[in-house]
């Protein structure tokens, strides 16, 4: 039975060829909310450059984007507790980065708060 299924799988793979990998890649790209292009865009607009991934402003912007996505997910899926825990950790990371930025350079802190509309 195993040999039959294995031969059938090999036959189907030969018929489908490379198109299956393209199909899987298309599905994965559509489901990804945070692509590398989006990350570069966030780091370019809030950091010093698109390759400067370590700046506090860029990381805060990235965390804010992820927080908004997870918040929308939790509005639809109220019982997803693992995502809820991840959201709480992410908010804590952003809070610590904001506290660091506030201690180091208050002007940069005020700019990022204003740009991301984190305070009302």
C-alpha positions as CSV (number, residue, x, y, z in Angstrom):
1,X,0.0,0.0,0.0
2,X,2.8,2.4,0.9
3,X,4.6,1.8,-2.4
4,X,1.4,2.5,-4.3
5,X,0.9,5.8,-2.5
6,X,4.5,6.7,-2.9
7,X,4.3,6.1,-6.7
8,X,1.1,8.0,-6.9
9,X,2.6,11.0,-5.1
10,X,5.7,10.9,-7.4
11,X,3.4,10.8,-10.4
12,X,1.4,13.8,-9.2
13,X,4.5,15.7,-8.3
14,X,5.8,15.2,-11.8
15,X,2.5,16.4,-13.3
16,X,2.3,19.5,-11.1
17,X,6.0,20.3,-11.3
18,X,7.2,23.7,-10.1
19,X,3.8,25.2,-10.2
20,X,2.9,23.8,-6.8
21,X,5.8,25.7,-5.1
22,X,4.7,28.9,-6.8
23,X,1.1,28.3,-5.6
24,X,2.3,27.7,-2.0
25,X,4.5,30.8,-2.2
26,X,1.6,32.9,-3.4
27,X,-0.6,31.7,-0.5
28,X,2.2,32.4,2.0
29,X,2.8,35.9,0.7
30,X,-0.9,36.8,0.7
31,X,-1.2,35.6,4.3
32,X,1.9,37.5,5.5
33,X,0.9,40.8,7.1
34,X,4.5,42.0,7.6
35,X,6.6,41.6,4.5
36,X,10.2,42.6,4.2
37,X,9.1,45.5,2.0
38,X,6.8,46.8,4.7
39,X,9.6,46.5,7.3
40,X,12.0,48.5,5.0
41,X,9.3,51.1,4.5
42,X,8.8,51.4,8.3
43,X,12.5,51.7,9.0
44,X,13.0,54.2,6.2
45,X,10.2,56.5,7.4
46,X,10.8,56.3,11.1
47,X,14.5,55.2,11.4
48,X,17.6,56.8,9.9
49,X,17.6,54.5,6.9
50,X,15.9,51.4,5.6
51,X,18.8,49.3,6.7
52,X,19.1,50.8,10.2
53,X,16.9,48.2,12.0
54,X,18.4,48.9,15.4
55,X,17.2,52.5,15.9
56,X,14.7,52.9,18.7
57,X,12.3,54.8,16.5
58,X,12.3,52.1,13.8
59,X,11.7,49.4,16.3
60,X,8.9,51.3,18.0
61,X,7.2,51.8,14.6
62,X,7.6,48.1,13.8
63,X,6.2,47.1,17.2
64,X,3.3,49.6,16.8
65,X,2.4,48.1,13.4
66,X,2.5,44.5,14.8
67,X,0.4,45.6,17.8
68,X,-2.3,47.1,15.6
69,X,-2.4,43.9,13.5
70,X,-2.6,41.7,16.6
71,X,-5.3,43.9,18.1
72,X,-7.4,43.5,14.9
73,X,-6.9,39.7,15.1
74,X,-8.0,39.6,18.7
75,X,-11.1,41.5,17.9
76,X,-12.1,38.7,15.6
77,X,-10.7,35.8,17.7
78,X,-11.5,36.6,21.3
79,X,-10.4,33.3,22.7
80,X,-6.9,33.3,21.1
81,X,-5.0,33.5,24.3
82,X,-1.5,32.8,22.9
83,X,-1.9,35.8,20.6
84,X,-3.2,37.8,23.6
85,X,0.0,36.9,25.5
86,X,2.2,37.8,22.6
87,X,0.4,41.2,22.3
88,X,1.0,41.9,26.0
89,X,4.7,41.1,25.6
90,X,4.9,43.3,22.5
91,X,3.3,46.2,24.3
92,X,5.8,45.8,27.1
93,X,8.7,45.9,24.7
94,X,7.4,49.0,23.1
95,X,6.9,50.6,26.4
96,X,10.5,49.9,27.5
97,X,11.8,51.3,24.2
98,X,9.7,54.4,24.7
99,X,11.0,54.8,28.3
100,X,14.6,54.4,27.0
101,X,14.0,57.0,24.3
102,X,12.4,59.4,26.8
103,X,15.5,59.1,29.1
104,X,18.0,59.5,26.3
105,X,16.4,62.2,24.0
106,X,13.1,63.7,24.9
107,X,12.7,65.5,21.6
108,X,13.0,62.2,19.6
109,X,10.5,60.7,22.1
110,X,8.0,63.5,21.4
111,X,8.5,63.2,17.6
112,X,7.8,59.4,17.6
113,X,4.8,59.8,19.9
114,X,3.4,62.5,17.6
115,X,4.2,60.6,14.4
116,X,2.6,57.3,15.5
117,X,-0.2,59.0,17.4
118,X,0.3,57.0,20.5
119,X,-1.0,59.6,22.9
120,X,-4.2,61.6,22.8
